[in-house]
């Protein structure tokens, strides 16, 4: 769903990825990461969609909160598997959300 | 595809949307907007995916370039149709990309 985020400024991590063929345990780990990220300090929301590419955007209170999630031990293991098995390519962009509006 | 963007800083517009049922001319206009946006001054790239929600991220050199695209006449007409016919809800976030890395 569309995340209900607070009044800016806050931070966004845009994760754009191109998958390899097959699952190789991806779905199980992805579901676990969705569960885990929501327990992280400073987490504000998660939006995800996949067509030819996948786009997952996570929202955060601070840059420190993003760094803590990046260094989470279970997440580090998933990142390693991501490079080894699940992703042909990906790009991560760390952003400061300056304005937002909705309909 | 994953956009080849320059070294940060640059800007991102995250457009997250929930569609109404049916097409109502959406596909034709969406394709035209993809064609049109690439001619805009300061446009750097576009990434899009749709599952339960749609996420489209466009990348820009400056905030001025984002404003010019928002005010493009053909795009204004599309925005109006978007509210009237295509979207049950959407959220737009204007962001400054501060760092990026890839695999």
N, CA and C atoms of all chains as a GROMACS GRO file, in nm:
protein
  618
    1UNK      N    1   0.084  -0.121   0.000
    1UNK     CA    2   0.000   0.000   0.000
    1UNK      C    3   0.087   0.126   0.000
    2UNK      N    4   0.023   0.238  -0.026
    2UNK     CA    5   0.094   0.367  -0.023
    2UNK      C    6   0.124   0.399   0.123
    3UNK      N    7   0.251   0.426   0.153
    3UNK     CA    8   0.291   0.447   0.293
    3UNK      C    9   0.241   0.581   0.346
    4UNK      N   10   0.193   0.577   0.471
    4UNK     CA   11   0.154   0.701   0.539
    4UNK      C   12   0.276   0.754   0.612
    5UNK      N   13   0.346   0.844   0.547
    5UNK     CA   14   0.470   0.898   0.603
    5UNK      C   15   0.444   1.034   0.666
    6UNK      N   16   0.534   1.077   0.758
    6UNK     CA   17   0.512   1.206   0.827
    6UNK      C   18   0.544   1.325   0.735
    7UNK      N   19   0.523   1.444   0.785
    7UNK     CA   20   0.558   1.566   0.712
    7UNK      C   21   0.709   1.566   0.686
    8UNK      N   22   0.754   1.594   0.562
    8UNK     CA   23   0.897   1.598   0.532
    8UNK      C   24   0.965   1.708   0.614
    9UNK      N   25   1.099   1.699   0.632
    9UNK     CA   26   1.188   1.604   0.568
    9UNK      C   27   1.197   1.468   0.639
   10UNK      N   28   1.216   1.364   0.558
   10UNK     CA   29   1.252   1.231   0.605
   10UNK      C   30   1.333   1.169   0.493
   11UNK      N   31   1.369   1.042   0.504
   11UNK     CA   32   1.458   0.982   0.404
   11UNK      C   33   1.392   0.865   0.331
   12UNK      N   34   1.438   0.843   0.208
   12UNK     CA   35   1.389   0.731   0.128
   12UNK      C   36   1.508   0.654   0.073
   13UNK      N   37   1.496   0.522   0.070
   13UNK     CA   38   1.593   0.436   0.002
   13UNK      C   39   1.521   0.372  -0.117
   14UNK      N   40   1.564   0.408  -0.238
   14UNK     CA   41   1.504   0.351  -0.359
   14UNK      C   42   1.592   0.234  -0.403
   15UNK      N   43   1.535   0.114  -0.400
   15UNK     CA   44   1.609  -0.008  -0.437
   15UNK      C   45   1.548  -0.060  -0.567
   16UNK      N   46   1.621  -0.045  -0.677
   16UNK     CA   47   1.572  -0.089  -0.808
   16UNK      C   48   1.652  -0.213  -0.848
   17UNK      N   49   1.583  -0.320  -0.887
   17UNK     CA   50   1.657  -0.445  -0.909
   17UNK      C   51   1.610  -0.520  -1.032
   18UNK      N   52   1.701  -0.597  -1.084
   18UNK     CA   53   1.673  -0.688  -1.195
   18UNK      C   54   1.703  -0.827  -1.142
   19UNK      N   55   1.601  -0.915  -1.139
   19UNK     CA   56   1.615  -1.048  -1.082
   19UNK      C   57   1.683  -1.146  -1.178
   20UNK      N   58   1.742  -1.248  -1.121
   20UNK     CA   59   1.785  -1.364  -1.200
   20UNK      C   60   1.662  -1.454  -1.220
   21UNK      N   61   1.673  -1.560  -1.298
   21UNK     CA   62   1.561  -1.653  -1.315
   21UNK      C   63   1.548  -1.745  -1.193
   22UNK      N   64   1.425  -1.786  -1.162
   22UNK     CA   65   1.404  -1.882  -1.053
   22UNK      C   66   1.396  -1.815  -0.917
   23UNK      N   67   1.349  -1.890  -0.818
   23UNK     CA   68   1.327  -1.833  -0.684
   23UNK      C   69   1.452  -1.844  -0.595
   24UNK      N   70   1.510  -1.963  -0.586
   24UNK     CA   71   1.633  -1.986  -0.506
   24UNK      C   72   1.620  -1.936  -0.363
   25UNK      N   73   1.500  -1.948  -0.305
   25UNK     CA   74   1.480  -1.905  -0.166
   25UNK      C   75   1.451  -1.757  -0.150
   26UNK      N   76   1.432  -1.689  -0.262
   26UNK     CA   77   1.410  -1.543  -0.257
   26UNK      C   78   1.285  -1.505  -0.179
   27UNK      N   79   1.171  -1.565  -0.215
   27UNK     CA   80   1.043  -1.525  -0.155
   27UNK      C   81   1.042  -1.537  -0.004
   28UNK      N   82   1.097  -1.647   0.045
   28UNK     CA   83   1.099  -1.670   0.190
   28UNK      C   84   1.181  -1.559   0.259
   29UNK      N   85   1.298  -1.531   0.204
   29UNK     CA   86   1.383  -1.429   0.265
   29UNK      C   87   1.323  -1.289   0.250
   30UNK      N   88   1.265  -1.262   0.134
   30UNK     CA   89   1.203  -1.131   0.112
   30UNK      C   90   1.091  -1.106   0.214
   31UNK      N   91   1.009  -1.210   0.238
   31UNK     CA   92   0.901  -1.197   0.337
   31UNK      C   93   0.958  -1.173   0.476
   32UNK      N   94   1.066  -1.245   0.508
   32UNK     CA   95   1.130  -1.228   0.639
   32UNK      C   96   1.187  -1.086   0.654
   33UNK      N   97   1.246  -1.032   0.547
   33UNK     CA   98   1.302  -0.896   0.553
   33UNK      C   99   1.192  -0.792   0.574
   34UNK      N  100   1.076  -0.812   0.508
   34UNK     CA  101   0.962  -0.721   0.525
   34UNK      C  102   0.916  -0.721   0.671
   35UNK      N  103   0.918  -0.841   0.732
   35UNK     CA  104   0.879  -0.855   0.872
   35UNK      C  105   0.982  -0.784   0.963
   36UNK      N  106   1.108  -0.806   0.930
   36UNK     CA  107   1.219  -0.757   1.014
   36UNK      C  108   1.235  -0.605   1.006
   37UNK      N  109   1.220  -0.550   0.886
   37UNK     CA  110   1.246  -0.407   0.866
   37UNK      C  111   1.147  -0.323   0.948
   38UNK      N  112   1.026  -0.378   0.965
   38UNK     CA  113   0.924  -0.302   1.037
   38UNK      C  114   0.954  -0.290   1.187
   39UNK      N  115   1.047  -0.370   1.234
   39UNK     CA  116   1.087  -0.361   1.376
   39UNK      C  117   1.204  -0.265   1.396
   40UNK      N  118   1.264  -0.217   1.286
   40UNK     CA  119   1.381  -0.132   1.296
   40UNK      C  120   1.344   0.006   1.350
   41UNK      N  121   1.432   0.061   1.432
   41UNK     CA  122   1.415   0.195   1.485
   41UNK      C  123   1.420   0.295   1.368
   42UNK      N  124   1.325   0.386   1.364
   42UNK     CA  125   1.326   0.491   1.261
   42UNK      C  126   1.262   0.450   1.130
   43UNK      N  127   1.209   0.327   1.120
   43UNK     CA  128   1.141   0.283   0.998
   43UNK      C  129   1.006   0.352   0.986
   44UNK      N  130   0.974   0.403   0.867
   44UNK     CA  131   0.848   0.477   0.847
   44UNK      C  132   0.751   0.409   0.751
   45UNK      N  133   0.803   0.325   0.661
   45UNK     CA  134   0.712   0.263   0.565
   45UNK      C  135   0.785   0.194   0.451
   46UNK      N  136   0.712   0.112   0.376
   46UNK     CA  137   0.771   0.033   0.267
   46UNK      C  138   0.671   0.024   0.153
   47UNK      N  139   0.717   0.050   0.032
   47UNK     CA  140   0.633   0.037  -0.088
   47UNK      C  141   0.709  -0.051  -0.186
   48UNK      N  142   0.642  -0.145  -0.250
   48UNK     CA  143   0.712  -0.235  -0.340
   48UNK      C  144   0.624  -0.275  -0.458
   49UNK      N  145   0.685  -0.290  -0.574
   49UNK     CA  146   0.616  -0.333  -0.696
   49UNK      C  147   0.719  -0.400  -0.787
   50UNK      N  148   0.671  -0.494  -0.869
   50UNK     CA  149   0.764  -0.561  -0.962
   50UNK      C  150   0.697  -0.584  -1.097
   51UNK      N  151   0.764  -0.543  -1.204
   51UNK     CA  152   0.725  -0.578  -1.340
   51UNK      C  153   0.852  -0.630  -1.406
   52UNK      N  154   0.901  -0.563  -1.511
   52UNK     CA  155   1.028  -0.604  -1.571
   52UNK      C  156   1.142  -0.585  -1.469
   53UNK      N  157   1.132  -0.475  -1.396
   53UNK     CA  158   1.224  -0.451  -1.284
   53UNK      C  159   1.142  -0.446  -1.156
   54UNK      N  160   1.210  -0.458  -1.043
   54UNK     CA  161   1.145  -0.440  -0.914
   54UNK      C  162   1.186  -0.307  -0.855
   55UNK      N  163   1.092  -0.240  -0.792
   55UNK     CA  164   1.124  -0.116  -0.720
   55UNK      C  165   1.070  -0.130  -0.578
   56UNK      N  166   1.158  -0.117  -0.480
   56UNK     CA  167   1.117  -0.116  -0.340
   56UNK      C  168   1.167   0.013  -0.279
   57UNK      N  169   1.076   0.090  -0.222
   57UNK     CA  170   1.116   0.214  -0.156
   57UNK      C  171   1.087   0.201  -0.007
   58UNK      N  172   1.189   0.220   0.076
   58UNK     CA  173   1.167   0.223   0.220
   58UNK      C  174   1.189   0.366   0.270
   59UNK      N  175   1.112   0.402   0.373
   59UNK     CA  176   1.116   0.538   0.427
   59UNK      C  177   1.167   0.535   0.570
   60UNK      N  178   1.246   0.637   0.605
   60UNK     CA  179   1.320   0.638   0.731
   60UNK      C  180   1.325   0.777   0.794
   61UNK      N  181   1.331   0.778   0.928
   61UNK     CA  182   1.341   0.906   0.998
   61UNK      C  183   1.475   0.974   0.977
   62UNK      N  184   1.583   0.895   0.978
   62UNK     CA  185   1.719   0.951   0.974
   62UNK      C  186   1.812   0.865   0.889
   63UNK      N  187   1.926   0.922   0.850
   63UNK     CA  188   2.030   0.847   0.778
   63UNK      C  189   2.089   0.738   0.868
   64UNK      N  190   2.096   0.766   1.000
   64UNK     CA  191   2.149   0.667   1.094
   64UNK      C  192   2.061   0.541   1.096
   65UNK      N  193   1.931   0.561   1.089
   65UNK     CA  194   1.838   0.446   1.088
   65UNK      C  195   1.859   0.361   0.963
   66UNK      N  196   1.887   0.425   0.850
   66UNK     CA  197   1.915   0.352   0.726
   66UNK      C  198   2.042   0.270   0.741
   67UNK      N  199   2.144   0.331   0.800
   67UNK     CA  200   2.273   0.263   0.821
   67UNK      C  201   2.256   0.143   0.914
   68UNK      N  202   2.176   0.158   1.019
   68UNK     CA  203   2.153   0.047   1.113
   68UNK      C  204   2.084  -0.071   1.046
   69UNK      N  205   1.990  -0.041   0.959
   69UNK     CA  206   1.921  -0.148   0.885
   69UNK      C  207   2.019  -0.216   0.790
   70UNK      N  208   2.104  -0.136   0.724
   70UNK     CA  209   2.201  -0.194   0.631
   70UNK      C  210   2.295  -0.291   0.705
   71UNK      N  211   2.325  -0.260   0.831
   71UNK     CA  212   2.420  -0.340   0.908
   71UNK      C  213   2.355  -0.447   0.995
   72UNK      N  214   2.223  -0.459   0.990
   72UNK     CA  215   2.153  -0.565   1.063
   72UNK      C  216   2.206  -0.702   1.018
   73UNK      N  217   2.238  -0.790   1.112
   73UNK     CA  218   2.308  -0.914   1.079
   73UNK      C  219   2.231  -1.004   0.983
   74UNK      N  220   2.102  -1.022   1.012
   74UNK     CA  221   2.020  -1.107   0.925
   74UNK      C  222   2.005  -1.044   0.786
   75UNK      N  223   1.999  -0.911   0.784
   75UNK     CA  224   1.989  -0.838   0.657
   75UNK      C  225   2.121  -0.849   0.578
   76UNK      N  226   2.233  -0.848   0.648
   76UNK     CA  227   2.364  -0.863   0.581
   76UNK      C  228   2.373  -0.998   0.510
   77UNK      N  229   2.322  -1.102   0.577
   77UNK     CA  230   2.320  -1.236   0.515
   77UNK      C  231   2.233  -1.235   0.390
   78UNK      N  232   2.118  -1.167   0.398
   78UNK     CA  233   2.029  -1.158   0.282
   78UNK      C  234   2.095  -1.080   0.169
   79UNK      N  235   2.166  -0.973   0.203
   79UNK     CA  236   2.235  -0.893   0.101
   79UNK      C  237   2.338  -0.978   0.027
   80UNK      N  238   2.407  -1.064   0.102
   80UNK     CA  239   2.508  -1.152   0.043
   80UNK      C  240   2.442  -1.250  -0.056
   81UNK      N  241   2.330  -1.311  -0.012
   81UNK     CA  242   2.258  -1.402  -0.102
   81UNK      C  243   2.203  -1.327  -0.223
   82UNK      N  244   2.165  -1.204  -0.203
   82UNK     CA  245   2.114  -1.122  -0.313
   82UNK      C  246   2.216  -1.112  -0.425
   83UNK      N  247   2.339  -1.084  -0.388
   83UNK     CA  248   2.446  -1.071  -0.489
   83UNK      C  249   2.480  -1.206  -0.550
   84UNK      N  250   2.474  -1.312  -0.469
   84UNK     CA  251   2.514  -1.445  -0.517
   84UNK      C  252   2.408  -1.512  -0.603
   85UNK      N  253   2.278  -1.489  -0.568
   85UNK     CA  254   2.173  -1.572  -0.628
   85UNK      C  255   2.058  -1.497  -0.693
   86UNK      N  256   2.012  -1.389  -0.630
   86UNK     CA  257   1.880  -1.335  -0.666
   86UNK      C  258   1.882  -1.221  -0.767
   87UNK      N  259   1.989  -1.142  -0.766
   87UNK     CA  260   1.989  -1.021  -0.849
   87UNK      C  261   2.095  -1.027  -0.958
   88UNK      N  262   2.052  -0.997  -1.081
   88UNK     CA  263   2.146  -0.980  -1.191
   88UNK      C  264   2.212  -0.842  -1.181
   89UNK      N  265   2.136  -0.747  -1.130
   89UNK     CA  266   2.185  -0.610  -1.111
   89UNK      C  267   2.092  -0.536  -1.016
   90UNK      N  268   2.146  -0.440  -0.942
   90UNK     CA  269   2.058  -0.352  -0.865
   90UNK      C  270   2.125  -0.217  -0.844
   91UNK      N  271   2.043  -0.121  -0.810
   91UNK     CA  272   2.093   0.013  -0.777
   91UNK      C  273   2.019   0.063  -0.656
   92UNK      N  274   2.093   0.121  -0.563
   92UNK     CA  275   2.034   0.175  -0.440
   92UNK      C  276   2.061   0.324  -0.434
   93UNK      N  277   1.956   0.400  -0.411
   93UNK     CA  278   1.970   0.546  -0.402
   93UNK      C  279   1.918   0.594  -0.267
   94UNK      N  280   2.002   0.669  -0.196
   94UNK     CA  281   1.966   0.723  -0.065
   94UNK      C  282   1.924   0.868  -0.085
   95UNK      N  283   1.802   0.900  -0.045
   95UNK     CA  284   1.742   1.030  -0.079
   95UNK      C  285   1.686   1.099   0.043
   96UNK      N  286   1.685   1.231   0.039
   96UNK     CA  287   1.614   1.310   0.138
   96UNK      C  288   1.483   1.357   0.075
   97UNK      N  289   1.371   1.318   0.135
   97UNK     CA  290   1.240   1.361   0.084
   97UNK      C  291   1.218   1.504   0.131
   98UNK      N  292   1.206   1.595   0.036
   98UNK     CA  293   1.196   1.738   0.070
   98UNK      C  294   1.050   1.787   0.072
   99UNK      N  295   0.966   1.732  -0.016
   99UNK     CA  296   0.826   1.772  -0.024
   99UNK      C  297   0.744   1.651  -0.063
  100UNK      N  298   0.618   1.647  -0.024
  100UNK     CA  299   0.530   1.545  -0.076
  100UNK      C  300   0.388   1.598  -0.083
  101UNK      N  301   0.307   1.538  -0.168
  101UNK     CA  302   0.164   1.571  -0.174
  101UNK      C  303   0.089   1.451  -0.226
  102UNK      N  304  -0.040   1.448  -0.202
  102UNK     CA  305  -0.115   1.327  -0.234
  102UNK      C  306  -0.256   1.357  -0.284
  103UNK      N  307  -0.317   1.254  -0.340
  103UNK     CA  308  -0.454   1.262  -0.387
  103UNK      C  309  -0.525   1.138  -0.338
  104UNK      N  310   1.400  -0.044  -1.735
  104UNK     CA  311   1.535  -0.083  -1.691
  104UNK      C  312   1.584   0.007  -1.577
  105UNK      N  313   1.693  -0.034  -1.516
  105UNK     CA  314   1.753   0.048  -1.411
  105UNK      C  315   1.819   0.169  -1.477
  106UNK      N  316   1.783   0.289  -1.432
  106UNK     CA  317   1.833   0.411  -1.496
  106UNK      C  318   1.981   0.434  -1.468
  107UNK      N  319   2.052   0.472  -1.573
  107UNK     CA  320   2.192   0.511  -1.557
  107UNK      C  321   2.196   0.660  -1.526
  108UNK      N  322   2.201   0.691  -1.399
  108UNK     CA  323   2.198   0.830  -1.354
  108UNK      C  324   2.340   0.878  -1.322
  109UNK      N  325   2.362   1.010  -1.324
  109UNK     CA  326   2.496   1.065  -1.297
  109UNK      C  327   2.533   1.055  -1.150
  110UNK      N  328   2.654   1.097  -1.118
  110UNK     CA  329   2.699   1.102  -0.978
  110UNK      C  330   2.609   1.199  -0.901
  111UNK      N  331   2.559   1.160  -0.781
  111UNK     CA  332   2.473   1.252  -0.703
  111UNK      C  333   2.553   1.378  -0.664
  112UNK      N  334   2.482   1.488  -0.630
  112UNK     CA  335   2.338   1.497  -0.610
  112UNK      C  336   2.259   1.519  -0.740
  113UNK      N  337   2.139   1.461  -0.742
  113UNK     CA  338   2.038   1.490  -0.843
  113UNK      C  339   1.903   1.467  -0.774
  114UNK      N  340   1.794   1.476  -0.848
  114UNK     CA  341   1.662   1.469  -0.783
  114UNK      C  342   1.581   1.349  -0.831
  115UNK      N  343   1.492   1.302  -0.745
  115UNK     CA  344   1.403   1.192  -0.779
  115UNK      C  345   1.259   1.231  -0.743
  116UNK      N  346   1.165   1.194  -0.828
  116UNK     CA  347   1.023   1.207  -0.796
  116UNK      C  348   0.967   1.066  -0.785
  117UNK      N  349   0.924   1.030  -0.666
  117UNK     CA  350   0.864   0.898  -0.642
  117UNK      C  351   0.713   0.914  -0.650
  118UNK      N  352   0.654   0.848  -0.749
  118UNK     CA  353   0.509   0.855  -0.772
  118UNK      C  354   0.452   0.717  -0.739
  119UNK      N  355   0.380   0.706  -0.629
  119UNK     CA  356   0.320   0.578  -0.586
  119UNK      C  357   0.169   0.589  -0.604
  120UNK      N  358   0.110   0.491  -0.671
  120UNK     CA  359  -0.032   0.507  -0.706
  120UNK      C  360  -0.111   0.378  -0.689
  121UNK      N  361  -0.238   0.397  -0.665
  121UNK     CA  362  -0.336   0.289  -0.658
  121UNK      C  363  -0.436   0.317  -0.770
  122UNK      N  364  -0.446   0.225  -0.866
  122UNK     CA  365  -0.531   0.246  -0.983
  122UNK      C  366  -0.679   0.215  -0.953
  123UNK      N  367  -0.766   0.276  -1.032
  123UNK     CA  368  -0.907   0.235  -1.035
  123UNK      C  369  -0.916   0.111  -1.125
  124UNK      N  370  -1.033   0.047  -1.135
  124UNK     CA  371  -1.051  -0.067  -1.226
  124UNK      C  372  -1.064  -0.019  -1.370
  125UNK      N  373  -1.018  -0.101  -1.465
  125UNK     CA  374  -1.036  -0.068  -1.607
  125UNK      C  375  -0.928   0.024  -1.660
  126UNK      N  376  -0.923   0.035  -1.792
  126UNK     CA  377  -0.816   0.114  -1.855
  126UNK      C  378  -0.855   0.261  -1.872
  127UNK      N  379  -0.973   0.287  -1.931
  127UNK     CA  380  -1.023   0.423  -1.952
  127UNK      C  381  -0.922   0.514  -2.022
  128UNK      N  382  -0.846   0.457  -2.116
  128UNK     CA  383  -0.749   0.538  -2.191
  128UNK      C  384  -0.615   0.556  -2.121
  129UNK      N  385  -0.597   0.487  -2.009
  129UNK     CA  386  -0.473   0.503  -1.931
  129UNK      C  387  -0.348   0.464  -2.009
  130UNK      N  388  -0.349   0.344  -2.068
  130UNK     CA  389  -0.228   0.292  -2.133
  130UNK      C  390  -0.176   0.384  -2.242
  131UNK      N  391  -0.269   0.433  -2.324
  131UNK     CA  392  -0.230   0.520  -2.434
  131UNK      C  393  -0.163   0.648  -2.379
  132UNK      N  394  -0.226   0.708  -2.280
  132UNK     CA  395  -0.170   0.832  -2.223
  132UNK      C  396  -0.039   0.805  -2.150
  133UNK      N  397  -0.033   0.694  -2.077
  133UNK     CA  398   0.090   0.660  -2.005
  133UNK      C  399   0.207   0.645  -2.103
  134UNK      N  400   0.182   0.576  -2.213
  134UNK     CA  401   0.288   0.561  -2.314
  134UNK      C  402   0.330   0.695  -2.372
  135UNK      N  403   0.232   0.783  -2.397
  135UNK     CA  404   0.262   0.916  -2.449
  135UNK      C  405   0.344   0.997  -2.348
  136UNK      N  406   0.313   0.985  -2.220
  136UNK     CA  407   0.388   1.058  -2.116
  136UNK      C  408   0.532   1.008  -2.108
  137UNK      N  409   0.551   0.877  -2.124
  137UNK     CA  410   0.687   0.821  -2.122
  137UNK      C  411   0.768   0.878  -2.240
  138UNK      N  412   0.701   0.891  -2.354
  138UNK     CA  413   0.766   0.947  -2.473
  138UNK      C  414   0.800   1.095  -2.450
  139UNK      N  415   0.705   1.167  -2.392
  139UNK     CA  416   0.716   1.312  -2.375
  139UNK      C  417   0.820   1.350  -2.268
  140UNK      N  418   0.821   1.274  -2.159
  140UNK     CA  419   0.909   1.311  -2.046
  140UNK      C  420   1.056   1.304  -2.086
  141UNK      N  421   1.084   1.214  -2.180
  141UNK     CA  422   1.224   1.197  -2.222
  141UNK      C  423   1.278   1.314  -2.304
  142UNK      N  424   1.185   1.400  -2.349
  142UNK     CA  425   1.227   1.519  -2.423
  142UNK      C  426   1.244   1.640  -2.331
  143UNK      N  427   1.206   1.625  -2.205
  143UNK     CA  428   1.213   1.738  -2.111
  143UNK      C  429   1.358   1.770  -2.076
  144UNK      N  430   1.385   1.901  -2.064
  144UNK     CA  431   1.517   1.948  -2.022
  144UNK      C  432   1.543   1.900  -1.878
  145UNK      N  433   1.660   1.845  -1.855
  145UNK     CA  434   1.697   1.802  -1.720
  145UNK      C  435   1.649   1.664  -1.681
  146UNK      N  436   1.581   1.593  -1.773
  146UNK     CA  437   1.536   1.456  -1.745
  146UNK      C  438   1.654   1.359  -1.746
  147UNK      N  439   1.662   1.273  -1.645
  147UNK     CA  440   1.777   1.181  -1.635
  147UNK      C  441   1.740   1.034  -1.650
  148UNK      N  442   1.613   0.999  -1.622
  148UNK     CA  443   1.578   0.857  -1.632
  148UNK      C  444   1.443   0.828  -1.569
  149UNK      N  445   1.390   0.709  -1.598
  149UNK     CA  446   1.257   0.670  -1.550
  149UNK      C  447   1.259   0.521  -1.517
  150UNK      N  448   1.206   0.487  -1.401
  150UNK     CA  449   1.194   0.346  -1.362
  150UNK      C  450   1.049   0.323  -1.319
  151UNK      N  451   0.989   0.213  -1.362
  151UNK     CA  452   0.849   0.192  -1.329
  151UNK      C  453   0.818   0.044  -1.309
  152UNK      N  454   0.729   0.015  -1.216
  152UNK     CA  455   0.686  -0.122  -1.187
  152UNK      C  456   0.546  -0.115  -1.127
  153UNK      N  457   0.468  -0.221  -1.149
  153UNK     CA  458   0.334  -0.223  -1.091
  153UNK      C  459   0.298  -0.362  -1.041
  154UNK      N  460   0.252  -0.371  -0.916
  154UNK     CA  461   0.193  -0.493  -0.860
  154UNK      C  462   0.060  -0.449  -0.799
  155UNK      N  463   0.046  -0.464  -0.668
  155UNK     CA  464  -0.076  -0.415  -0.603
  155UNK      C  465  -0.083  -0.262  -0.616
  156UNK      N  466   0.032  -0.199  -0.600
  156UNK     CA  467   0.046  -0.055  -0.625
  156UNK      C  468   0.144  -0.036  -0.741
  157UNK      N  469   0.143   0.082  -0.798
  157UNK     CA  470   0.240   0.118  -0.900
  157UNK      C  471   0.342   0.213  -0.840
  158UNK      N  472   0.469   0.196  -0.878
  158UNK     CA  473   0.573   0.291  -0.837
  158UNK      C  474   0.645   0.336  -0.963
  159UNK      N  475   0.646   0.465  -0.987
  159UNK     CA  476   0.724   0.521  -1.097
  159UNK      C  477   0.818   0.624  -1.038
  160UNK      N  478   0.947   0.607  -1.064
  160UNK     CA  479   1.046   0.704  -1.016
  160UNK      C  480   1.109   0.772  -1.136
  161UNK      N  481   1.101   0.904  -1.142
  161UNK     CA  482   1.172   0.979  -1.246
  161UNK      C  483   1.287   1.055  -1.181
  162UNK      N  484   1.396   1.070  -1.258
  162UNK     CA  485   1.518   1.134  -1.207
  162UNK      C  486   1.544   1.261  -1.286
  163UNK      N  487   1.593   1.364  -1.218
  163UNK     CA  488   1.604   1.499  -1.273
  163UNK      C  489   1.731   1.568  -1.226
  164UNK      N  490   1.781   1.658  -1.312
  164UNK     CA  491   1.901   1.735  -1.276
  164UNK      C  492   1.872   1.837  -1.168
  165UNK      N  493   1.756   1.903  -1.176
  165UNK     CA  494   1.725   2.014  -1.085
  165UNK      C  495   1.577   2.013  -1.044
  166UNK      N  496   1.546   2.088  -0.939
  166UNK     CA  497   1.406   2.105  -0.898
  166UNK      C  498   1.327   2.183  -1.003
  167UNK      N  499   1.396   2.275  -1.072
  167UNK     CA  500   1.331   2.355  -1.177
  167UNK      C  501   1.283   2.263  -1.290
  168UNK      N  502   1.364   2.165  -1.325
  168UNK     CA  503   1.327   2.072  -1.432
  168UNK      C  504   1.201   1.992  -1.392
  169UNK      N  505   1.190   1.956  -1.265
  169UNK     CA  506   1.072   1.884  -1.214
  169UNK      C  507   0.948   1.974  -1.227
  170UNK      N  508   0.964   2.100  -1.190
  170UNK     CA  509   0.853   2.196  -1.197
  170UNK      C  510   0.808   2.217  -1.341
  171UNK      N  511   0.903   2.225  -1.433
  171UNK     CA  512   0.868   2.244  -1.574
  171UNK      C  513   0.790   2.125  -1.629
  172UNK      N  514   0.830   2.005  -1.589
  172UNK     CA  515   0.755   1.886  -1.632
  172UNK      C  516   0.615   1.887  -1.572
  173UNK      N  517   0.603   1.924  -1.445
  173UNK     CA  518   0.472   1.930  -1.381
  173UNK      C  519   0.379   2.025  -1.455
  174UNK      N  520   0.435   2.134  -1.509
  174UNK     CA  521   0.355   2.237  -1.574
  174UNK      C  522   0.342   2.219  -1.726
  175UNK      N  523   0.402   2.115  -1.782
  175UNK     CA  524   0.387   2.085  -1.925
  175UNK      C  525   0.238   2.069  -1.958
  176UNK      N  526   0.192   2.135  -2.063
  176UNK     CA  527   0.048   2.142  -2.091
  176UNK      C  528  -0.016   2.005  -2.113
  177UNK      N  529   0.051   1.922  -2.193
  177UNK     CA  530  -0.005   1.789  -2.220
  177UNK      C  531  -0.004   1.704  -2.091
  178UNK      N  532   0.098   1.725  -2.010
  178UNK     CA  533   0.108   1.654  -1.882
  178UNK      C  534   0.000   1.702  -1.784
  179UNK      N  535  -0.032   1.830  -1.787
  179UNK     CA  536  -0.138   1.884  -1.700
  179UNK      C  537  -0.272   1.819  -1.733
  180UNK      N  538  -0.298   1.799  -1.863
  180UNK     CA  539  -0.421   1.732  -1.906
  180UNK      C  540  -0.424   1.588  -1.854
  181UNK      N  541  -0.310   1.521  -1.863
  181UNK     CA  542  -0.300   1.384  -1.813
  181UNK      C  543  -0.321   1.379  -1.661
  182UNK      N  544  -0.264   1.476  -1.591
  182UNK     CA  545  -0.280   1.480  -1.445
  182UNK      C  546  -0.429   1.494  -1.407
  183UNK      N  547  -0.500   1.576  -1.486
  183UNK     CA  548  -0.643   1.597  -1.460
  183UNK      C  549  -0.720   1.465  -1.481
  184UNK      N  550  -0.690   1.395  -1.592
  184UNK     CA  551  -0.755   1.266  -1.618
  184UNK      C  552  -0.717   1.165  -1.510
  185UNK      N  553  -0.596   1.173  -1.462
  185UNK     CA  554  -0.550   1.084  -1.356
  185UNK      C  555  -0.639   1.092  -1.234
  186UNK      N  556  -0.669   1.215  -1.193
  186UNK     CA  557  -0.756   1.235  -1.075
  186UNK      C  558  -0.900   1.194  -1.104
  187UNK      N  559  -0.944   1.218  -1.227
  187UNK     CA  560  -1.085   1.192  -1.262
  187UNK      C  561  -1.113   1.044  -1.287
  188UNK      N  562  -1.014   0.973  -1.348
  188UNK     CA  563  -1.045   0.839  -1.400
  188UNK      C  564  -0.952   0.727  -1.353
  189UNK      N  565  -0.822   0.752  -1.345
  189UNK     CA  566  -0.726   0.641  -1.338
  189UNK      C  567  -0.678   0.603  -1.198
  190UNK      N  568  -0.676   0.702  -1.109
  190UNK     CA  569  -0.617   0.675  -0.977
  190UNK      C  570  -0.720   0.686  -0.865
  191UNK      N  571  -0.723   0.584  -0.780
  191UNK     CA  572  -0.804   0.590  -0.659
  191UNK      C  573  -0.730   0.673  -0.555
  192UNK      N  574  -0.597   0.668  -0.559
  192UNK     CA  575  -0.514   0.745  -0.467
  192UNK      C  576  -0.372   0.749  -0.522
  193UNK      N  577  -0.299   0.853  -0.491
  193UNK     CA  578  -0.155   0.854  -0.523
  193UNK      C  579  -0.080   0.945  -0.426
  194UNK      N  580   0.049   0.926  -0.422
  194UNK     CA  581   0.135   1.011  -0.340
  194UNK      C  582   0.260   1.042  -0.420
  195UNK      N  583   0.303   1.167  -0.417
  195UNK     CA  584   0.421   1.210  -0.491
  195UNK      C  585   0.521   1.267  -0.391
  196UNK      N  586   0.643   1.216  -0.399
  196UNK     CA  587   0.748   1.263  -0.309
  196UNK      C  588   0.865   1.317  -0.390
  197UNK      N  589   0.904   1.441  -0.360
  197UNK     CA  590   1.015   1.506  -0.429
  197UNK      C  591   1.139   1.491  -0.340
  198UNK      N  592   1.244   1.430  -0.396
  198UNK     CA  593   1.359   1.391  -0.315
  198UNK      C  594   1.490   1.438  -0.376
  199UNK      N  595   1.587   1.464  -0.290
  199UNK     CA  596   1.724   1.488  -0.336
  199UNK      C  597   1.804   1.359  -0.316
  200UNK      N  598   1.856   1.304  -0.424
  200UNK     CA  599   1.938   1.182  -0.413
  200UNK      C  600   2.077   1.222  -0.365
  201UNK      N  601   2.114   1.174  -0.249
  201UNK     CA  602   2.240   1.218  -0.188
  201UNK      C  603   2.354   1.120  -0.214
  202UNK      N  604   2.322   0.991  -0.222
  202UNK     CA  605   2.424   0.888  -0.246
  202UNK      C  606   2.361   0.777  -0.329
  203UNK      N  607   2.441   0.705  -0.405
  203UNK     CA  608   2.389   0.584  -0.469
  203UNK      C  609   2.503   0.484  -0.486
  204UNK      N  610   2.467   0.358  -0.498
  204UNK     CA  611   2.565   0.254  -0.529
  204UNK      C  612   2.494   0.140  -0.598
  205UNK      N  613   2.572   0.058  -0.666
  205UNK     CA  614   2.506  -0.044  -0.749
  205UNK      C  615   2.585  -0.175  -0.751
  206UNK      N  616   2.516  -0.277  -0.802
  206UNK     CA  617   2.575  -0.409  -0.820
  206UNK      C  618   2.537  -0.457  -0.958
   0.00000   0.00000   0.00000
